[in-house]
């Protein structure tokens, strides 16, 4: 089986318009959660989100291109361009045959969908834009990336709510590992900060009006964000042969289902997902130095996840450090796992743990080593990243230095 490595990274989020900007902000403990600037905001009970500010789409795309691109596709294309540029890949005709794209998303073209629903139902318009479907379809981001770079390998979208991008990366890993492809572009993209989407989420009563404070005793819900993170994954031998810079190796992945509840996480399910990733990586819990937690800031999620971490790692010779970067970039739904993978790669390359910001008082019932409010210098050779989604869909990725 082939080894799989990451050679390129690209991202855009509330913390910045590039990987460098986002990493710098996270390492400094910057919180990207601010007051929302969206249509019909006055009708919402939740008025905060991790929204991308100072974004001028005309800088990145022509007017003709924008006719086909929902914001979630725009963000994915921006991130993919940065990732491919950083990887230094020369996309020859031969390589294009063995290069594919898998993009995870929970909502797809929500902005386009909402705009057209408003026209039809509120303004009684009987004709919508002819490109509405190509813009809103879930596979739009993946297809647009493949089309732009003329890629002929396995290309599709994957939707598993908040685990979507981890599932996408895990699928890409499996394709390269089996030898079906040499290179995959994988990650997630989301643009769900719209009135209709937020109004629906308000009904679940899981969102905070004040901020995301994972593992804090005062936590009161999640805060939504938007953005994208995309990675170039390669066969290790191919990357070495061409002299690529390798940021990390994907050591193992897991993809599991709780099979029990649509919204409440299962302790056994969360444990199983982490243990399966360790088994896939062929390492024991003692090897994990850092865990990027799913850490949404809801009462039940943080408690279940921390209990699972404690049960798995309590008997190890060392206790891994834990943080939830959602406290800074928000819960970017289907793209969260990919954005969080950036912090894992940063930790592996710089021996710095990104912080969990906004904590007022640590929950005394949570017995794990959370890095609060300020980043911490710490040697990291192996990192684990959790994603647990509505529907009981879990995916855990383990990275190590090369």
Secondary structure, 3 states (H helix, E strand, C coil): CCCEEEEEEEEEECCECCHHHHHHHHHCCCCCCEECCCCCHHHCCCCEEECCCCCCHHHHCCHHHHCCCCHHHHHHHHHHHHHHHHHCCCCCHHHHCCEEEEEECCCCCHHHHHHHHHHHHHCCCCCCCCCHHHHHCCCHHHHHHHHHCCCCCCEEEECCHHHHHHHHHHHHHHHHHCCCCCEEEEEEEECCCCHHHHHHHHCCCCECCCCCCCCECCCCCECEECEEEEEEEEEHHHHHHCCCCCCEEEEEEEEEECCCCCCCCCHHHHHHHHHHHHHHHCCCHHHCCEEECCCCCCHHHHHHHHHHHHHHHCCCCCCCEEECCHHHHCECHHHHHHHHHHHHHHHHHHCEECCECCCCCECCCCCCEECECCCEECCCCEEEEEEEECCCEEEEEEEECC
